[in-house]
């Protein structure tokens, strides 16, 4: 099985360094990034399925990919970014300043911390893992590649799981994924069933953007 993990294009929330909700839109630059990525993916000729977070920024990115590749994006709610609840729209620094008690709990509790009005890191990770398991089971023997369009935090958990890491701490080593970056993975069915990690062919690759974007 070949899996392509894609982060959405640039958003207004990315530029403002905000904690985001489901409505944060792509910028014009983000759409340009998505078109450059879509053009690169269309040249492959081996794509068979396209799944996406339903959040606006991810699903629009997936629609642009779908238009170029002939695939219809399939929304999967479990691929959504973490729900930060009442903190949406704030920067992390603003949230920390306004809610120091929550910040202290966040630092102490790790993945067990639940965002007020939102979800915990542990619940977030569990739904990402469950969705990956579902899609891997469905496509494990496919000859064609599967594309997942999601978010930085969600993809960090996905990468951690594909590497068979314990998952009891935030996957900080896998954060910092670029907009419209691609991580490409192969999963050998027998090895995966035996509990071995997937093989990463590339991580956080944005080379296609250098050729597909015009100067801004």
C-alpha positions, 0 to 999 in steps of 0.5 A: 500500500502507498499512502500520501499524507498531505497538509492543506494550503496556507490559511488566514489563521496560519498567517495570524498564528491562530488556533483554528476552527473548521471555518478557517479559509485558504488564502490566495497563496494557499490555493496556489500551493494546492494547484501546484501540488495538484499538478504534481500529483496528476503527473503520477498516474497511480492515485486511486482514492482521495480522502479529506478532513471536512474542515474548509481549508483541507476540503478545498485543498482536496477539491483542487487535487480532485479536479486535477486528478479526476478523483472525488474527495471523500470527507472523513470527519475523523481526519479533522484537526483537534477541536480547541473549543473556546480557544479558537481564534486566539493565538497560543500566546493570547490563550496562555495570557488570558487563561494561565490556569488552563496553560498550567493544566496543559503543561502538566497533563500533556495529552490528557488535557482537554481544551474547554469546549473541545477535546483532549490530545488523547481523544484526538490521537485515538480518532486519528489512529482509528481512522488510519486503521480503517483506511489501511484495512480497506486499502492494504492490498491496493495497487493504487495510492491513497491520498489523505488531506488533513492538518499539521497536528492530525498528520503528526499523530498519523506519522507517529502511529505509522512509525509505531511509536507509543502515542502517550506524548504529543508527537512534537518531533513530527510537528512543523509540517509545511502547507501542501507538503507531502509525506509518502509512505509504503506499507507492506501488508505482512510487515504491518500485520506483524506490528512493524512500522511503515516505510517513509519514502519522503517527509514534509516534501514541498519541492513541487511548490518551488516549480508550481508557484509564481512569485508573490 
